[in-house]
Amino acid sequence: MPRRIPHTETEVITGKETTEEYLEMQKRIGRFYLKRFLRILADQGKSGRFLEIGSGPGYQTAKVAEKYPKTEIVAVEPSADMITIAKSYLEQKGLSDRVRFVEGLVEDEALIKDLGRFDLIYSSFSLHHWKNLVKAFQNLYQALKEDGVLLIYDLERHWLTYYLPFIRRGIVESVRASYIPEEISSIMAKLNIQNYQVQRHFPYLSILARKGAGSNLSS
């Protein structure tokens, strides 16, 4: 398996024009690359309090808020400019009353702890940006309510997409910074998280973990 190459550039996307372009891109193609993620999320049968990590410009946040009208969402995002765009987008969609945006990082233990406990914690396409996976997973698992579910969806580091020369810059770097199931399993073992599953959905990867023993996961 090709070695992982972490991102070396800044992880925080800034600038009004750049963040607006990012939102427009998600509006054009988000329904395709988020289709399986949203299905897996729906299969968990959760409602109540949701925590989103890496909410970006709010496209995914809006999708989840629309599908779960009785759910409160706390969205953590490291880019203040992304949050500005996301707030505006959620207001346009009439969903801002149920979503709270928080600027910060998943590795910030005090921040995540201060947000409280959640029925469902989810993230898509931000895992490969996280600097400390052990700390991040530890923070998120501790933030779950009993029987709460953690769903992480991201690219997989696969040799085919790793080496394809025609994949545009940005995507190939993300593929090379991504993880494989064995690496995720190693982290789960370190944290003594036993009720989890990692599945390949080429070119993506899904990670599901449930707090509490004996509960089934739907993938």
C-alpha positions as CSV (number, residue, x, y, z in Angstrom):
1,M,0.0,0.0,0.0
2,P,1.4,3.5,-0.9
3,R,2.6,5.5,2.1
4,R,0.5,8.2,3.5
5,I,1.6,11.8,2.7
6,P,0.1,14.3,5.2
7,H,-1.0,17.7,3.9
8,T,1.8,20.2,4.3
9,E,-0.2,23.3,3.3
10,T,-2.5,25.1,5.5
11,E,-5.7,23.2,6.2
12,V,-8.0,26.2,6.7
13,I,-9.7,27.6,3.6
14,T,-10.0,31.3,3.8
15,G,-11.3,34.2,1.7
16,K,-14.8,35.2,0.7
17,E,-14.4,34.3,-3.0
18,T,-12.7,30.9,-2.3
19,T,-15.4,29.8,0.2
20,E,-18.2,30.9,-2.1
21,E,-16.7,28.9,-4.9
22,Y,-16.4,25.9,-2.6
23,L,-20.1,26.1,-1.7
24,E,-21.0,26.4,-5.4
25,M,-18.9,23.3,-6.2
26,Q,-20.7,21.4,-3.4
27,K,-24.1,22.5,-4.7
28,R,-23.2,21.2,-8.2
29,I,-21.9,17.7,-7.3
30,G,-22.6,17.2,-3.6
31,R,-25.7,15.0,-4.3
32,F,-23.4,12.5,-6.0
33,Y,-20.5,12.2,-3.5
34,L,-22.6,12.5,-0.4
35,K,-25.3,10.0,-1.5
36,R,-23.9,6.9,0.3
37,F,-22.9,9.0,3.3
38,L,-26.4,10.3,3.8
39,R,-27.9,6.8,3.4
40,I,-25.5,5.4,6.0
41,L,-26.4,8.2,8.3
42,A,-30.2,7.6,7.8
43,D,-29.7,3.9,8.5
44,Q,-28.6,4.7,12.0
45,G,-32.1,5.9,12.9
46,K,-30.9,8.7,15.1
47,S,-32.4,12.0,16.1
48,G,-31.9,14.6,18.9
49,R,-28.5,16.3,19.1
50,F,-26.0,16.0,16.2
51,L,-22.4,17.2,16.1
52,E,-20.9,17.8,12.7
53,I,-17.1,18.1,12.3
54,G,-15.7,20.0,9.4
55,S,-19.0,21.7,8.2
56,G,-17.3,23.8,5.5
57,P,-19.7,26.2,3.7
58,G,-22.8,24.5,5.1
59,Y,-24.0,22.5,2.2
60,Q,-23.9,19.2,4.0
61,T,-25.2,20.8,7.2
62,A,-28.3,22.0,5.3
63,K,-28.9,18.6,3.8
64,V,-28.8,16.9,7.3
65,A,-31.0,19.7,8.8
66,E,-33.6,19.2,6.1
67,K,-33.8,15.5,6.5
68,Y,-34.0,15.7,10.3
69,P,-36.4,18.6,11.1
70,K,-36.5,17.8,14.9
71,T,-32.7,17.7,15.3
72,E,-30.4,20.3,16.8
73,I,-27.0,20.5,15.0
74,V,-23.7,21.9,16.4
75,A,-21.3,22.4,13.5
76,V,-17.5,22.7,14.2
77,E,-15.4,24.3,11.5
78,P,-11.8,25.7,11.7
79,S,-12.4,28.4,9.1
80,A,-14.1,31.6,10.2
81,D,-14.7,32.5,6.5
82,M,-16.4,29.1,5.9
83,I,-18.6,29.7,8.9
84,T,-19.7,33.1,7.6
85,I,-20.7,31.6,4.2
86,A,-22.4,28.6,6.0
87,K,-24.5,30.9,8.3
88,S,-25.7,32.9,5.3
89,Y,-26.5,29.7,3.3
90,L,-28.5,28.2,6.3
91,E,-30.4,31.5,6.7
92,Q,-31.4,31.4,3.0
93,K,-32.6,27.8,3.5
94,G,-34.6,28.8,6.6
95,L,-32.6,26.4,8.8
96,S,-30.4,28.7,10.9
97,D,-32.6,28.4,14.0
98,R,-31.5,24.7,14.5
99,V,-27.8,25.0,13.7
100,R,-25.1,26.5,15.9
101,F,-21.6,27.0,14.3
102,V,-18.5,26.9,16.4
103,E,-15.0,27.8,15.2
104,G,-12.4,25.2,16.3
105,L,-10.6,22.0,15.8
106,V,-11.6,18.4,16.5
107,E,-8.5,17.8,18.5
108,D,-9.4,20.6,21.0
109,E,-10.5,18.5,24.0
110,A,-11.8,21.4,26.0
111,L,-13.9,22.7,23.1
112,I,-15.5,19.4,22.2
113,K,-16.2,18.6,25.9
114,D,-17.8,22.0,26.4
115,L,-20.3,21.3,23.6
116,G,-21.9,18.5,25.6
117,R,-23.1,15.0,24.6
118,F,-24.6,13.9,21.2
119,D,-26.8,11.2,19.8
120,L,-24.9,11.3,16.5
121,I,-21.5,12.7,15.6
122,Y,-20.7,12.8,11.9
123,S,-18.0,14.1,9.5
124,S,-17.4,13.8,5.8
125,F,-14.2,14.4,3.9
126,S,-12.4,16.1,6.7
127,L,-10.7,13.1,8.4
128,H,-7.6,13.3,6.2
129,H,-7.0,16.9,7.4
130,W,-7.0,15.9,11.1
131,K,-3.5,16.3,12.7
132,N,-4.0,13.8,15.6
133,L,-6.4,11.0,14.9
134,V,-6.0,9.4,18.3
135,K,-6.9,12.6,20.1
136,A,-9.7,13.4,17.6
137,F,-11.4,10.0,17.9
138,Q,-11.0,10.1,21.7
139,N,-12.7,13.5,21.9
140,L,-15.6,12.4,19.7
141,Y,-16.2,9.1,21.3
142,Q,-16.3,10.7,24.7
143,A,-18.8,13.2,23.4
144,L,-21.3,10.5,22.4
145,K,-24.3,9.8,24.6
146,E,-24.7,6.2,25.7
147,D,-25.8,4.3,22.5
148,G,-24.7,7.3,20.4
149,V,-23.2,6.7,17.0
150,L,-20.1,8.1,15.3
151,L,-20.0,8.2,11.5
152,I,-16.9,9.3,9.6
153,Y,-16.8,9.3,5.8
154,D,-13.8,10.1,3.8
155,L,-11.6,9.1,0.9
156,E,-9.5,5.9,1.1
157,R,-5.8,5.8,0.3
158,H,-6.0,3.4,-2.6
159,W,-3.2,2.6,-5.1
160,L,-5.4,3.3,-8.1
161,T,-6.4,6.8,-7.2
162,Y,-3.1,7.4,-5.5
163,Y,-1.2,7.1,-8.8
164,L,-3.7,8.3,-11.5
165,P,-2.0,11.2,-13.2
166,F,-5.2,12.9,-14.5
167,I,-6.8,13.5,-11.1
168,R,-6.8,17.2,-10.5
169,R,-4.5,18.8,-7.9
170,G,-6.2,19.0,-4.5
171,I,-8.0,15.7,-4.9
172,V,-4.8,13.6,-5.4
173,E,-3.2,15.3,-2.3
174,S,-6.3,14.4,-0.3
175,V,-6.2,10.8,-1.5
176,R,-2.6,10.5,-0.5
177,A,-3.3,12.1,2.9
178,S,-6.2,9.6,3.6
179,Y,-6.2,6.4,5.5
180,I,-6.8,2.7,5.0
181,P,-8.9,0.4,7.2
182,E,-6.0,-1.2,9.0
183,E,-4.8,2.2,10.2
184,I,-8.2,3.1,11.6
185,S,-8.4,-0.3,13.3
186,S,-5.1,0.4,15.0
187,I,-6.4,3.6,16.4
188,M,-9.6,2.0,17.7
189,A,-7.5,-0.6,19.4
190,K,-5.4,2.0,21.1
191,L,-8.6,3.7,22.4
192,N,-10.2,0.3,23.4
193,I,-13.2,1.0,21.1
194,Q,-14.6,-2.4,20.2
195,N,-18.1,-1.8,18.8
196,Y,-17.0,-0.4,15.4
197,Q,-16.7,-1.2,11.7
198,V,-14.7,0.1,8.8
199,Q,-15.9,-0.5,5.3
200,R,-14.6,0.3,1.9
201,H,-16.9,1.9,-0.7
202,F,-14.3,2.7,-3.4
203,P,-13.1,5.4,-3.6
204,Y,-14.5,6.1,-0.1
205,L,-14.2,4.7,3.4
206,S,-16.8,4.7,6.1
207,I,-16.2,4.4,9.9
208,L,-19.0,3.6,12.3
209,A,-18.7,3.3,16.0
210,R,-21.4,3.0,18.7
211,K,-21.0,3.7,22.3
212,G,-22.2,0.8,24.5
213,A,-21.9,-2.9,23.9
214,G,-24.3,-5.1,22.0
215,S,-25.8,-2.5,19.7
216,N,-25.9,-3.2,15.9
217,L,-24.4,-0.8,13.3
218,S,-26.0,-0.2,9.9
219,S,-23.6,0.3,7.0
